[in-house]
Amino acid sequence: MPTISKSALVAILARKADISKKDAAEKLESVFDTIIETVKEGNAVTIAGVGTFKKKESAARSGRNPLTGKPIEIKAKTSLAFKAVPSLKI
């Protein structure tokens, strides 16, 4: 399955909105920055018809090194999670 890059998204946005690629890149970057900043603040971002971006926290836990089998400690982490609306699920 082919992957669409950020530059490809910029080109599509520029063509559909009839704006320059530079303006399209700035607008797309602004959208991404706003989503990330809002989620970092602890709020979810819901885009109707698309899905919800939210912060996901994973607790610290024990694990095993798959090569050596030795126990290791896996640190707690925070990541960005996305849940698509049911109509987008394929």
C-alpha positions as CSV (number, residue, x, y, z in Angstrom):
1,M,0.0,0.0,0.0
2,P,1.5,3.4,-1.0
3,T,2.1,6.0,1.7
4,I,1.3,9.7,1.0
5,S,4.0,12.0,2.3
6,K,3.6,15.4,3.8
7,S,4.9,17.0,0.6
8,A,2.2,15.1,-1.4
9,L,-0.5,16.3,1.0
10,V,0.8,19.9,0.5
11,A,0.6,19.4,-3.3
12,I,-3.0,18.1,-3.0
13,L,-4.0,20.9,-0.7
14,A,-2.4,23.5,-3.0
15,R,-4.2,22.1,-6.0
16,K,-7.6,21.8,-4.4
17,A,-7.5,25.2,-2.6
18,D,-5.9,26.9,-5.6
19,I,-3.1,28.3,-3.5
20,S,0.7,28.1,-3.7
21,K,2.5,25.1,-2.3
22,K,4.2,27.5,0.2
23,D,0.9,28.7,1.5
24,A,-0.5,25.2,1.6
25,A,2.6,24.0,3.6
26,E,2.1,26.8,6.1
27,K,-1.6,26.0,6.5
28,L,-1.0,22.3,6.9
29,E,1.9,22.9,9.4
30,S,-0.4,25.2,11.3
31,V,-3.1,22.5,11.6
32,F,-0.5,19.9,12.8
33,D,1.0,22.3,15.3
34,T,-2.4,23.2,16.7
35,I,-3.3,19.6,17.1
36,I,0.0,18.7,18.8
37,E,-0.1,21.8,21.2
38,T,-3.7,21.1,22.2
39,V,-3.0,17.5,22.9
40,K,0.1,18.3,24.9
41,E,-2.1,20.6,27.1
42,G,-4.2,17.5,27.9
43,N,-7.1,18.2,25.7
44,A,-8.5,16.0,23.0
45,V,-9.0,17.3,19.4
46,T,-12.0,15.9,17.6
47,I,-12.4,16.5,13.9
48,A,-16.0,15.6,12.8
49,G,-16.1,12.9,10.2
50,V,-12.4,12.0,10.8
51,G,-11.6,11.1,14.4
52,T,-10.1,12.1,17.7
53,F,-6.5,12.9,18.6
54,K,-5.6,12.5,22.3
55,K,-2.8,11.9,24.7
56,K,-2.0,8.3,25.6
57,E,0.0,7.5,28.7
58,S,1.7,4.1,29.1
59,A,2.9,3.1,32.6
60,A,6.4,1.8,33.3
61,R,6.6,-1.9,33.2
62,S,9.0,-4.9,33.2
63,G,9.9,-6.6,30.0
64,R,12.5,-8.9,28.4
65,N,15.2,-8.3,25.9
66,P,14.2,-10.5,23.0
67,L,17.8,-11.2,22.1
68,T,19.2,-12.1,25.5
69,G,16.1,-12.9,27.5
70,K,17.3,-10.7,30.3
71,P,14.7,-8.7,32.2
72,I,14.6,-4.9,31.4
73,E,12.6,-2.0,32.7
74,I,10.5,-0.1,30.2
75,K,10.1,3.5,31.0
76,A,6.7,5.2,31.2
77,K,5.9,7.3,28.1
78,T,3.3,9.6,26.7
79,S,2.3,9.5,23.0
80,L,-0.2,10.8,20.6
81,A,-3.1,8.5,19.9
82,F,-5.7,8.7,17.1
83,K,-9.0,7.0,17.0
84,A,-10.9,7.1,13.7
85,V,-14.7,7.5,13.5
86,P,-16.4,4.2,12.7
87,S,-17.3,5.3,9.2
88,L,-13.5,5.6,8.3
89,K,-12.6,2.1,9.6
90,I,-11.8,-0.2,6.8
